[in-house]
Each structure stands twice: as C-alpha cells, then as structure tokens.
C-alpha cells in the first residue's frame, strides 16, 4: 500500500513539473564540439501519443540525428524514441521513424536556401517541453575540422587559466 502511494506522489510531482515550465528531455552535447553553430530555430514536432508519453518519461536519444528538407518540408531523421512501456501492439510506434518538424514557412524557406548554397548541416541541440508541447532546438551548423577543434580546446583552457588567475588575484586584494 505504501508503494502505491509513493508512485502516485511521484506521478503527481511529474505532472506538476510538466505543467509549470520547460523541461529538457534530451541534449546533444557533442554537436557543439563537432559543429560551429551559426543559427538556431525552435521547431515543433509531429508525434504520436505513445511517443509523447515516452518523451515525458525522459527517454530519447538525439546524438546521431539530423534534419533534412524533403519536398519543401523539414524532417528529423534518426531520433530514437523508445516505445512507451504500456503501449502494446497497435498503440506502439516505430522508434526510429522520421518525424516532421513544424516551423514558419519564411524560416523554412530561408534555411532551405542557406543549405542549398553552402555546405551546412541541420543538427538538433535539445528536445524539451514548452507549455506542454514537445519542441526541438535545431541548429544550422558548419562542420569543424580537427585543427579547429584543437584550437577551440586550447582557447577554452587558456580562458579557464585566465579566470583562475583573476580569482587568485581577487582573493588576496584588500
């Protein structure tokens, strides 16, 4: 009996969290390392019911996913959303299916023109809930070369050393 009450309390807390604000489901931390982010765009996603339930449980992987235009529509490929535990048979979904992304037409036209003229990639940065709706932050990115990555790491280390030195000086200042 006590176990059932704990489960009910956890579910009530999750519902409260879901209704109060943004909740990040998945992030693609590798994208900022591999790509130079030029521009970002918030898109909605067309999902089935069991996909939304699975996302609310925090189960999604976007590490290998990318977006692409197909017939003037924006689609997300290789985002893995595992089937919801309680959806069996007819109610479940294909975990790796492509998903349509929703954005304003002028934004889509602008990004489509930019990807045609330059070698740019559309990479998802994070999946989250905003006002109860599933959203994805998509980035227009340019791939980094290995020497660019090394320079970025060296710059970050130098900035960290400078910040550490400034803190040390501030500590002994009267």
N, C-alpha and C positions, 0 to 999 in steps of 0.2 A: 504494500500500500504506500509506503514511504517513497519507493522508487517511482511510482506513477506520479506522485505529487512533484517530485524533482523534475521529471520530464515535462510536466505541464508548466512549471515555473520557467524552465529553460525556453520552451516554445513561446511563452508569453513575453519573455525578455527579447527573444529574436524578433517577434512581431513589433515590439516597441522600437527596437533599433531600426528595423526596416522602414517604419513609417516616419521616423524623426529626421532622417537626413541621408547623406551619401554614405554608401558602404562599398568599399573596394572588394571585388571578388577575386581578381587575378591581375598580376602585373607582369610586364615583360622587361625585366631589368637589363637583360642582355642587349636590348635594342639600342639603348643609349651608348653602349660600348661599341657596338658594331656599326652604327649609323650616325651620321651628323643630321640632327633633327632640324628641318627648315621651317616647318609649319605644322600646326596640329588642328584637328577638327573633331568635334563631338558628334557622334552619329548614334542613331537608334538602331535596334536590331529587330528583325522579324524572327520570333522564336515560337516554338510550340509550348504547350503547358508544362510538359514534363521537363523541358529544358530550363524553363524559368524556375521550377522547383529545385532542380539540381544546382542552378546558379545561386539560389538563395541559401543553399547549404554550403556555398563557397567552393564548389568543385568545378573548376575549369582550367584549361591549360592553353595559353596563347603563345608559348615560346617559339613554335615553328610556324605560326600562322602569318598570313599576308592578305592584302586586299588587291582586287583587280577589277577593271571595268570589263563588262560583258554586255554588249547591246545597250550602251549608254546607262547601264545600271551598275552600282557598286556592290561587289560580292566579297564576302570574307571566306577564305579557304583555310582548311587545316586547323580550325579552332576545335579543340577536343572538349566536349561537354558530356561527361559520362551519363548513362541513363539513370533516371531517378530510381531509387531503391524500391519504391512502392508501385511503380508503373510496370505492369507486366503485359507482354503480348502486344495487343493493339495500341495501348497507351504509350509505349516507349518510342524512342526516336533513334535515328542513326547518329552515333556520337560524333562522327567526323564529316557530316554533310556540310555543304556550303550554305552560308546564311546571307540574306540580303541586308544591306546596310541602308539606313534611311538618313538623308540629308537634303538640304535645299538644293534645287536644281542649279542655281547660279554657282554654288560652291562645287557641285559635282562637275559642271562644265569647266570651271577654272582648273580644277585638279586634273581633269582628263586632258586638257590642253597642255598643262605642265608636264605630265608624264609622257605625252607624245613627243614633245620637243627635247626633253632632257632625260638622261638615264636615272630616273628617280624611282623609288620603291615606296609603297604604302604599307606601313607596319603598325600593328596595334600596340599601344603602350599599356593600356589598362582597361579592364572591364569592371563596371561598377553600377550601382543602383542610384538613381537620382529621382526623387519624388515617386518612388515605387516603380520606376521604369528602368529596364536594363539599357545601359548606354556603353559605348566603347569610345575610347580616345584613340583616334587614328592619327598617325604622323606621316607627313610627306618627308622622306628621308633620302639622303645620298650616302652610299656605302663608303666606309673609311678603308683606306689602305693600311697595311700593317705598320708602316712607319708613322702614319697619322695617329694610330692607337698608342704607339710608344711615346710620341710627343705629348699626347693628352695625359698619359700616366705620369710622365716626368713633370708636366706643368702642375698637375694636381698635387704631387709630392712636394714640389717647391712651394706652392701656396700653403700647404699644411705646415711646412717648416717655418715659413714666414709668420704664420698665425701663432705657432708655438713660441717663437722668439718674441713676438709682441706681447704675448701673455706673460712671459717671464719678466720682461722689462716693466710691464704694468704692476706686477706683483711687488717689486722692490722700489717702486716710486712712492714718494711720501705724499 
